[in-house]
């Protein structure tokens, strides 16, 4: 077999999606369940593709509370504003596909911390931050962060189940206020990633319609491997890829 030179990676994954792998945390929370830190995304739809084990994803949305089973081969996805919490049922392993390239790593994800934390940007940033590395200090900080998010989440869930959507809606609004100043930077990431990918498709369609498919001369293949294993993500231990226009490494995670 003849091997050519390894191509560089100037192109994003299809649609400029983000890609990572998660092993759900097995730390027990206040309600006796093991799993990750509940949170929402402001502008990104997220998908779980289950590759191993068992578990669930709990969601809060205007439609109420759901507990969606996760097993190998199942897929679950949630649109912006949906609070989601990954729950460990036994060796749960998930491949995550994230809309809009690196926006979640740029702050699009907001934890369900209690209202007094969300109201203080500096306090929120301190509660959300992790020390660098993957050692025991980072693990302990990730667990404290998860526990704080679960505390806020359980209050939201209890109210929503009782028919009171006020606390959930208040959390959404608080999350939006918390990230408002980041929107200009997000817009640039979106333009360089997901929008640019869609615009390339438009240009290719134009070329095909004109009978001038010269862009096909640039056809190539790419490959990649995880650039960090076992980091501490929101929902579990995280393997991530540094791909142009795709998932950016979580700083300090």
C-alpha positions as CSV (number, residue, x, y, z in Angstrom):
1,X,0.0,0.0,0.0
2,X,1.4,3.4,-1.0
3,X,1.0,6.1,1.6
4,X,1.1,9.7,0.6
5,X,1.9,12.7,2.8
6,X,-0.4,13.3,5.7
7,X,-2.7,16.3,4.8
8,X,-3.0,19.2,7.1
9,X,-6.3,20.1,8.6
10,X,-7.5,23.4,7.1
11,X,-11.1,22.1,6.9
12,X,-13.6,21.7,9.8
13,X,-15.7,18.6,10.4
14,X,-19.0,18.4,8.4
15,X,-21.0,21.5,9.2
16,X,-18.2,22.7,11.5
17,X,-19.6,20.7,14.4
18,X,-17.7,20.1,17.6
19,X,-16.6,16.6,18.6
20,X,-15.7,15.1,21.9
21,X,-16.1,11.8,23.8
22,X,-17.5,11.7,27.4
23,X,-17.4,9.1,30.1
24,X,-20.1,10.2,32.5
25,X,-19.0,11.0,36.1
26,X,-19.6,8.3,38.6
27,X,-19.7,10.7,41.6
28,X,-22.9,10.5,43.6
29,X,-24.8,13.8,43.9
30,X,-27.2,15.1,46.6
31,X,-30.2,13.2,45.1
32,X,-28.3,9.9,45.1
33,X,-27.7,9.8,41.3
34,X,-24.3,9.8,39.7
35,X,-23.5,12.0,36.8
36,X,-22.6,15.4,35.4
37,X,-23.2,19.1,35.9
38,X,-26.6,20.3,34.7
39,X,-26.3,23.2,32.3
40,X,-27.8,24.8,29.2
41,X,-26.5,26.2,25.9
42,X,-27.6,29.6,24.7
43,X,-27.2,29.2,20.9
44,X,-26.1,25.6,20.3
45,X,-27.9,22.3,19.8
46,X,-26.1,19.4,21.4
47,X,-26.4,15.7,20.5
48,X,-25.4,12.6,22.4
49,X,-24.6,9.4,20.4
50,X,-24.3,6.6,22.9
51,X,-21.5,4.2,22.2
52,X,-21.4,2.2,25.4
53,X,-23.0,1.5,28.8
54,X,-26.3,2.7,30.2
55,X,-27.6,5.9,31.7
56,X,-30.0,8.8,31.0
57,X,-30.2,12.4,30.2
58,X,-32.6,14.5,32.3
59,X,-33.9,17.7,30.6
60,X,-35.9,20.7,31.6
61,X,-37.7,22.7,29.0
62,X,-41.0,24.6,28.5
63,X,-42.5,21.2,27.9
64,X,-41.5,20.1,31.4
65,X,-39.2,17.5,32.9
66,X,-38.0,14.5,30.9
67,X,-35.8,11.5,31.8
68,X,-34.5,10.1,28.5
69,X,-32.9,6.6,28.7
70,X,-29.5,6.3,27.1
71,X,-28.2,2.9,25.7
72,X,-25.8,1.9,22.9
73,X,-27.0,3.2,19.6
74,X,-29.5,5.7,21.0
75,X,-29.2,9.4,20.1
76,X,-30.6,12.3,22.1
77,X,-30.3,16.0,21.3
78,X,-31.4,19.2,22.9
79,X,-31.9,22.7,21.5
80,X,-30.7,26.0,23.0
81,X,-32.3,26.8,26.4
82,X,-32.8,23.1,27.4
83,X,-31.3,22.3,30.7
84,X,-29.7,18.8,30.5
85,X,-28.0,16.6,33.0
86,X,-26.2,13.4,32.1
87,X,-26.8,10.5,34.6
88,X,-24.5,7.5,34.9
89,X,-26.2,4.1,34.8
90,X,-23.1,2.0,34.3
91,X,-20.0,2.6,32.1
92,X,-21.9,5.3,30.1
93,X,-19.9,6.4,27.1
94,X,-21.1,9.1,24.7
95,X,-19.8,10.8,21.6
96,X,-20.9,14.5,21.7
97,X,-21.7,16.5,18.5
98,X,-22.0,20.2,19.2
99,X,-23.4,22.8,16.8
100,X,-21.5,26.0,16.1
101,X,-17.9,24.8,16.5
102,X,-16.2,26.3,19.6
103,X,-19.0,28.4,21.0
104,X,-19.7,26.1,24.0
105,X,-16.0,26.4,25.0
106,X,-16.2,30.1,24.6
107,X,-18.9,30.4,27.3
108,X,-22.2,29.4,25.5
109,X,-22.7,26.7,28.2
110,X,-24.0,28.0,31.6
111,X,-24.3,25.9,34.7
112,X,-27.5,25.8,36.8
113,X,-25.8,27.4,39.8
114,X,-28.1,29.0,42.4
115,X,-29.5,32.5,41.5
116,X,-27.2,34.4,43.8
117,X,-24.2,32.9,42.0
118,X,-25.6,33.6,38.5
119,X,-26.3,37.3,39.6
120,X,-22.6,37.8,40.3
121,X,-20.4,37.4,37.1
122,X,-17.2,37.3,39.1
123,X,-18.7,34.7,41.5
124,X,-20.0,32.7,38.6
125,X,-16.6,32.7,36.9
126,X,-14.9,31.6,40.1
127,X,-17.4,28.8,40.7
128,X,-17.1,27.5,37.1
129,X,-13.3,27.6,36.8
130,X,-11.1,24.6,37.3
131,X,-7.4,24.5,38.0
132,X,-5.3,23.2,35.1
133,X,-4.4,19.6,34.6
134,X,-6.2,16.3,35.3
135,X,-5.0,15.6,38.8
136,X,-6.8,15.2,42.2
137,X,-7.1,18.9,42.8
138,X,-8.9,19.4,39.4
139,X,-11.1,16.4,40.1
140,X,-12.1,17.8,43.5
141,X,-12.9,21.2,41.9
142,X,-14.9,19.6,39.1
143,X,-16.9,17.7,41.7
144,X,-17.6,20.8,43.8
145,X,-18.7,22.6,40.6
146,X,-21.0,19.7,39.7
147,X,-22.5,19.7,43.2
148,X,-23.3,23.4,43.0
149,X,-24.9,23.0,39.6
150,X,-27.0,20.1,40.9
151,X,-28.2,22.1,43.9
152,X,-29.5,24.8,41.6
153,X,-30.9,22.2,39.1
154,X,-32.9,20.3,41.8
155,X,-34.7,23.5,42.7
156,X,-35.6,24.3,39.1
157,X,-36.8,20.7,38.5
158,X,-38.9,20.6,41.7
159,X,-40.7,23.8,40.7
160,X,-41.2,22.7,37.0
161,X,-42.6,19.3,38.1
162,X,-45.0,21.1,40.4
163,X,-46.2,23.2,37.5
164,X,-44.2,26.4,38.3
165,X,-42.0,27.3,35.3
166,X,-41.0,30.6,36.8
167,X,-37.6,29.6,38.3
168,X,-36.7,27.8,35.1
169,X,-37.5,30.8,33.0
170,X,-35.6,33.1,35.5
171,X,-32.6,30.9,35.1
172,X,-32.7,31.2,31.3
173,X,-32.9,35.0,31.6
174,X,-30.0,35.1,34.1
175,X,-27.9,32.9,31.8
176,X,-28.5,35.2,28.9
177,X,-27.5,38.3,30.9
178,X,-24.4,36.5,32.1
179,X,-23.1,35.9,28.6
180,X,-24.3,39.0,26.8
181,X,-20.9,40.7,26.6
182,X,-19.5,37.7,24.9
183,X,-21.8,37.8,21.9
184,X,-19.5,39.8,19.6
185,X,-16.7,37.2,20.1
186,X,-19.2,34.4,19.5
187,X,-20.4,36.0,16.3
188,X,-16.8,35.9,14.9
189,X,-16.4,32.2,15.9
190,X,-19.7,31.5,14.1
191,X,-18.7,33.4,11.0
192,X,-15.4,31.6,10.8
193,X,-16.8,28.2,11.5
194,X,-20.4,27.2,10.9
195,X,-21.4,30.1,8.6
196,X,-18.2,29.8,6.5
197,X,-19.0,26.0,6.1
198,X,-22.5,26.8,4.9
199,X,-21.3,29.5,2.6
200,X,-18.7,27.1,1.0
201,X,-21.6,24.8,0.1
202,X,-23.4,27.7,-1.5
203,X,-20.4,28.6,-3.6
204,X,-20.0,24.9,-4.6
205,X,-23.7,24.8,-5.7
206,X,-23.2,28.0,-7.7
207,X,-20.1,26.4,-9.4
208,X,-22.0,23.2,-10.2
209,X,-24.9,25.2,-11.7
210,X,-22.4,27.0,-13.9
211,X,-20.7,23.8,-14.9
212,X,-17.4,24.9,-13.4
213,X,-16.6,22.4,-10.6
214,X,-12.9,23.4,-10.3
215,X,-13.2,23.3,-6.5
216,X,-13.2,19.4,-6.8
217,X,-9.5,19.6,-7.7
218,X,-8.9,20.4,-4.0
219,X,-10.5,17.1,-2.8
220,X,-8.5,15.5,0.0
221,X,-8.9,13.4,3.1
222,X,-8.1,14.2,6.8
223,X,-7.5,12.3,9.9
224,X,-7.2,13.2,13.6
225,X,-6.9,11.7,17.0
226,X,-7.8,13.1,20.4
227,X,-5.4,15.7,21.6
228,X,-6.2,15.4,25.3
229,X,-7.6,12.4,27.1
230,X,-9.5,12.4,30.4
231,X,-10.1,16.1,30.9
232,X,-12.8,17.3,33.2
233,X,-15.8,18.4,31.2
234,X,-19.3,19.5,32.3
235,X,-20.8,16.0,32.2
236,X,-17.8,13.7,32.6
237,X,-14.3,12.8,31.7
238,X,-13.7,14.3,28.3
239,X,-11.5,13.3,25.3
240,X,-11.2,16.3,23.0
241,X,-9.9,17.1,19.5
242,X,-8.2,20.3,18.4
243,X,-9.7,20.7,14.9
244,X,-9.8,23.9,13.0
245,X,-13.4,25.3,13.0
246,X,-14.4,22.6,15.5
247,X,-14.1,21.9,19.2
248,X,-11.6,24.1,21.0
249,X,-10.0,22.8,24.2
250,X,-11.7,23.7,27.4
251,X,-9.4,26.1,29.2
252,X,-8.5,24.8,32.6
253,X,-10.4,21.5,32.1
